Amino acid sequence: MKKVYLICLGIFITQFACGEGVVDLTKHAQDTYEPKIVIQGVLFPGQPARRIKISRNFPLATPIDYDNIVLKDAGVVLRGEDGDSRTLTFNFGSGYFADVGNNPLMIDYGKTYTIEVSAIIDGQQVSAQATTTVPVSGFRILENESTLGSMKYAEHDENDELKLFNVKIDRSPGTDFYGMSISALDADVSTFIWDNDYFEPDTQDVIDDLDDWQYQFQWIQDTPLVAGVSNIEIYPFFTWFYSDYRVVVYAFDKNYKDFLITHDQVQEIDGNFHEPEFHFEGEGIGVFGSAIADTVQITVLPR
């Protein structure tokens, strides 16, 4: 059975500086601080809005109040392109806003949706909104044409060529950016590939950063904007455990694409900093996008 999983992003604590590339954590930090609503969420067709995180930023050089970083009292409304709207409700158990009514707004392929958020931060009324257009239908993993199943780690064929898992996809017309999350389901120190082909690992480093090894992500971009087949190869440096893996491929909208390719490229050559591409109006940062997802499983066996 195929399942949809959401890529989770970390909480944004943002303050940007300019000049020589050196951020002074104390000088003028409070004077230059602007309260922002941090919105993190992805819509999936066939589902209502379920996991929308609404939080806030904090000025540099001040303690972060983790108990109040989530804006539980924010007003959050999701509107469809036909004018239909729903107020999202905060779930104290999950920490997310969701459409939990008896008649939820079901997300549909190719449709446009707008989120509107208002909140009070440090006594100041702030608001933000963003719009996403869901990719059109057509995207799916072609399991029968892909190289999946089980494979030994760094296995070679009879010609001594490295064998790779190869996930073939039917593209969504109009979408040119596809992400892939690769999650080891049996990640443990005992299943880590210590004799990998890339480096000699330190035991404590692996223990400390086990999650970083367990969850991997890659993408392909600038694919043709018409229907057709593309493929994503999974190299051994994306699989660090002898384990079953859940592989989720996403056809992403422009909002999520732009955020992913700019969020870690915020310093210019001259040292100045700039924001990632957020696609928000008002006092908003983060990412509000949409995607289609499909899931398969692979297994990496001992050599």
Rosetta blueprint (number, residue, H / E / L):
1 M L
2 K L
3 K L
4 V L
5 Y L
6 L L
7 I L
8 C L
9 L L
10 G L
11 I L
12 F L
13 I L
14 T L
15 Q L
16 F L
17 A L
18 C L
19 G L
20 E L
21 G L
22 V L
23 V L
24 D L
25 L L
26 T L
27 K L
28 H L
29 A H
30 Q H
31 D H
32 T H
33 Y L
34 E L
35 P L
36 K L
37 I E
38 V E
39 I E
40 Q E
41 G E
42 V E
43 L E
44 F L
45 P L
46 G L
47 Q L
48 P L
49 A L
50 R L
51 R L
52 I E
53 K E
54 I E
55 S E
56 R E
57 N L
58 F L
59 P L
60 L L
61 A L
62 T L
63 P L
64 I L
65 D L
66 Y H
67 D H
68 N H
69 I L
70 V E
71 L L
72 K L
73 D L
74 A L
75 G E
76 V E
77 V E
78 L E
79 R E
80 G E
81 E L
82 D L
83 G L
84 D L
85 S E
86 R E
87 T E
88 L L
89 T E
90 F E
91 N L
92 F L
93 G L
94 S L
95 G L
96 Y L
97 F E
98 A E
99 D L
100 V L
101 G L
102 N L
103 N L
104 P L
105 L L
106 M L
107 I L
108 D L
109 Y L
110 G L
111 K L
112 T E
113 Y E
114 T E
115 I E
116 E E
117 V E
118 S E
119 A E
120 I E
121 I E
122 D L
123 G L
124 Q E
125 Q E
126 V E
127 S E
128 A E
129 Q E
130 A E
131 T E
132 T E
133 T E
134 V L
135 P L
136 V L
137 S L
138 G L
139 F L
140 R E
141 I E
142 L L
143 E H
144 N H
145 E H
146 S L
147 T E
148 L L
149 G E
150 S E
151 M E
152 K E
153 Y L
154 A L
155 E L
156 H E
157 D L
158 E L
159 N L
160 D L
161 E L
162 L E
163 K L
164 L L
165 F E
166 N E
167 V E
168 K E
169 I E
170 D E
171 R L
172 S L
173 P L
174 G L
175 T L
176 D L
177 F E
178 Y E
179 G E
180 M E
181 S E
182 I E
183 S E
184 A E
185 L L
186 D L
187 A L
188 D L
189 V H
190 S H
191 T H
192 F E
193 I L
194 W L
195 D L
196 N L
197 D L
198 Y L
199 F L
200 E L
201 P L
202 D L
203 T H
204 Q H
205 D H
206 V H
207 I H
208 D H
209 D L
210 L H
211 D H
212 D H
213 W H
214 Q H
215 Y E
216 Q E
217 F E
218 Q E
219 W E
220 I E
221 Q E
222 D L
223 T L
224 P L
225 L L
226 V L
227 A L
228 G L
229 V E
230 S E
231 N E
232 I E
233 E E
234 I E
235 Y L
236 P H
237 F H
238 F H
239 T L
240 W L
241 F E
242 Y L
243 S E
244 D E
245 Y E
246 R E
247 V E
248 V E
249 V E
250 Y E
251 A E
252 F E
253 D L
254 K H
255 N H
256 Y H
257 K H
258 D H
259 F H
260 L H
261 I H
262 T H
263 H L
264 D L
265 Q L
266 V L
267 Q E
268 E L
269 I L
270 D L
271 G L
272 N L
273 F E
274 H L
275 E L
276 P L
277 E L
278 F L
279 H L
280 F L
281 E E
282 G E
283 E L
284 G E
285 I E
286 G E
287 V E
288 F E
289 G E
290 S E
291 A E
292 I E
293 A E
294 D E
295 T E
296 V E
297 Q E
298 I E
299 T E
300 V E
301 L E
302 P L
303 R L
